[in-house]
Amino acid sequence: MWDAFITIMVNALLLLYDILGNNFILAITVFTILIRAITLPLNLRQQRSSMKMQEIQPQIQAIQKKYKDNPQKMQEEFQKIGYNPADSLMGCLPLLIQMPILFGLYQAIISVLGSTPQAVFDLSQRALLGVDLTALLPIQNKFLWLNMAQPDPLLVLPLLVFGTMFLQQKLLTPQTQNNKDNKKGQQDNPAAAMTQSMTYTMPIMFGFVSLQFPAGLSIYFILSNVIGIAQGFYMRRTMPPPEPKKIAPKVEPVVEPESKKATSSNGRSSGKKKSGSKKRRSAKR
């Protein structure tokens, strides 16, 4: 099954390369746009989920504080306000779903750009009917100082992978989770803490592995991140984050002590007696 998936990726790249005038950079660019378009509904859902969590964050923190020693009751209260702690991981879900695509594209780039006789033979075995390899080979794998099948020798691409992915993750993470005042809430919510941690670990990890990845795959990372950043800004402009729901303080009824009640009632009765005696005296006069 995995081999069939790689075959699909190889033929998609070859088809785009043929349509776009034997330009491998354009082929990767169009391929990236298609993948982002396919995952757009998931990104929209994730953004709406993040906005909802931002809106009810004060309620979440209040419940965590009140029921910190009763996890079962805490979960019941979460359900009442429509919150699922697993939703905190939605910010990383689009990236996790793309992982098979990344590994498949890695194999596809190695296969398409291979220059050895064995690599060309393997490519011919993967090429489907309708793809004329004789008209496409050799694949043009040069762009500026880059060889698309080799890592970037100047380390420019790994730095761009790190920077663009970090910015994208920050946009996907709810703003309330970035607030220092919410550190206690993150300690009580492992899912939110994991999302916050992945905001930093994922860019570092992908920036590091880009040191060994082919430049073509690093370019895919960068283009995908740039499109994700543009989507994030667009969503925030068209769907501004709602104001957090404020929790109204509970006003407890004031209960007067019995002694005070008795004193006040005695005072009123004595006052009535005094006023009555004054009236009788004035009548006698």
N, C-alpha and C positions, 0 to 999 in steps of 0.2 A: 504493500500500500504506500509506504514511504517512497519507494522507488518510482511509483506511478506519479506521486505528487511532484517529485523532482523533474520528471519528464514533462509534466504540464508547465512547470516554471521555465524550463529550458526552451520549450517551443513558444511560450509567450514572449520571452526575450528575443528569440530569433525572428518572430513575426513582426514585433515592433521595430526591431533593427532594420528589417527589410522595408517596412512601410515608411520609416522616417529617414530614408536615404543613407543607410549604413552609418548612422550616428549612434554610438553606444550610449553616450551621455543622455541624448534625447530619449532613447529607449528606456533607460532607467528612470528618467523623469516622468514619462507618461505612465510607466508601470507603477511608480509610487503614487501618482494621482489616482489611478484606478483603485489601488488598495485602500487609500484613505477614503475614497468615495464609498467603497463597500462597507467600511467600518464606521461611516458617518452616523448612522442611526444609533449605534452603540455609544458613540461619543456624546451624542445629544442626550441620550438617556442618562449617561453618567453625569453630565453637567446638571441636569435637572435634579438628580439625586443629591448632588453636592449642595445645590442651592436649598433644597428642602432641609438637609441636615444643618445648614447654616442658620436657617430660620428657627429651628427648634433646639438649637444648641443650649440656650439658657435652661430650658426644661430638662434636657438630658443631664446637664451638670447638677441641677437640683435633685433629680431622681438618684443620681449616682451618690450624692452626698447623703441623702436621706436613708437610702437602703444599701449602704456600702457593706453592711454585715448580713444582708439577706439577698443573695443573688437571684433567687427564684422570684421574689417580689419585685426586684429591679427589672427583670425581664418582662413581668406582667405589666408594669407601668410603661415600659418601652413600647409594648404592643398597643397600649391604649392611645399613645400619641403617634402611632404609625412609624416607629423607628426600629430598624434592624441593625445591630452593630456590624453585621457583615457588609452593610452598604458602604462603610468607610473604606473598603478595599476597591470600590468601583473606580477610584482614580487611577489605579494601576491595571485594571482589567483590560483596557484596549491594548496596552503594551504587552501584557501576558498573552493575549490572543494572537498577537503578531509574531510571537516567538517561533512557531512552526514556519511561518512565512520567511522569517529571517534566516533560519537554518536551511530552508529549501532554496532560498535565493543565493546563499553562500555556495551551496553545491552547484547551482545552476551557473553562476558566474565562473566558477572554476572549470566547469565543463565546457561552457561556451568559449571562454578565452584561452583554453588549453592549446598549446602550440606543438606539443610532441605528437608523433604519429599515433601513439596509443590514445591520446586525448581526442584527436580528430576522429579516430575509429569509434571511440565511445560516443562521441557526439553524433556520428552518423547513425548509431544504433538507437539513439533517443529521438532523433528527428522524425516527426510524423510526415505522412504523405502531404504533399503540397508545399513543403519547405525545400527549396533548391539550395543545398549547401554549396554546390560548386559556384553559385553566383554570389554567395555571401562570404566565403572563406578567401583569405584570412580576415578574421574580425578585427576591425580597427580598435585597438585597445589603448591608444595614446590620447592623453588630454593634458595640455600644459606640461608640467613636469611629472605627471602621474602615469603609471602603468596600471590600468584598471584591474589587472590580475595580481598585483603586488601591493604590499602596504605602502603608505605614504612615507617616503624617506625624510621629509621635512617636518613630520608630526603636526602639520596644520589640520588635517582632517580629524585626528583624535581629539584635538582641542575643540574643534567646532562641534563634534559629536557630543562632548561633555556639556558645552555651554548651551547648545540648543535643547538638549534633552532636559537639562536642569530647569531651564525657563519653562518648558512645556509642562514638567511635573508640578512646578509651582502654580501654574495656571489651573491645572487639573485638581489641585488640592484645595478644599474649602478654606476660605480666608480665616475662619474662626479657628482652624487647627494651627494656623501660623501664629496665633496670638500667645504671648508668654503666659497670659492669665489662664490659659486652658491646659497647662501642663499637668495639673492635678487630674483634670478630666481624662487626659490621655493615659495616665497611669491606671485609671479605673477601666479604661476601654482599650484592650490590647489591639483591636482592629484599627482604631484611629492611630495608635502609636506606631503600628506597622506601616500604615500609609505614610505617616510623617517620616519614618526611617527610610522608606523606599524613595522618597523625594530626593534623598542625597545618595543612597547606595546605588540606585539604578544608573544615574549618570556617570558615577565613578566607575562602575563595573563596565558599562558599554564603552566609555572613553578608554579604559585600559585594554579591553579586548580589541578595540579598533587599531591598536598598535600592531596587531598580527593579522587583522582582517584585510582582504583585498580592498583596494581603494574604491572599487565599484560598489561594494557593500557599504562602506563608510559614507559614500555619497548618498546612497539610499537612506541611511540613518538620518543624515542632515536634512535632506529634502522632506522626509516624513515628519521630522520634528518641526521644521519651519511651517509646514502646512498645519500641523497641530497647534502651533503657536498662533497662527492666523485664525484658526477656528476658535481657539480659546478667547482671543480678544473680541472676535465677532459675537460669540455667545454672551460674553459679559456686557457688551453694548446693547444687544437686542434683548437679553434676559438679565437685567440688573439684579444683583443679589437682594433678596427681601430684607426688611428690617427684622432683627431677631424679636421673637415674641417675648414680651416682658411678663414676668410672673408677678401678679398683684399680691401685695402682702396681706396675709390674713389678719383681720381685725378681731381680736378676742373680746367678747362682751365683758364689761366691767361689773363684777359682783361685789356689792357693798358688804362689809362684815356685819354680822348680826348686832354687835354692840353699837355700831354707828347707826344702823337702822333704828335701834331702840332709842338711842339718844335723840335722833332727829324727830322721831315720832313723839317722844316726851316733850321735846322743845315745842313742837307745834301745838300739842294739847295744852301745855302750860301757858303758851302764848294766847290760846283761845280763852282760857280761864281768866287770864289777866284782863284781856279786852272786855270780857263779859262783866267782870266786877266793876270796871271803869264805867261801863254803860249804866249799870244799876245805880252807882253813886251819883252820876249826873242826872238820872231820872228822879232820885229822891230830892235833889236840890231843886 
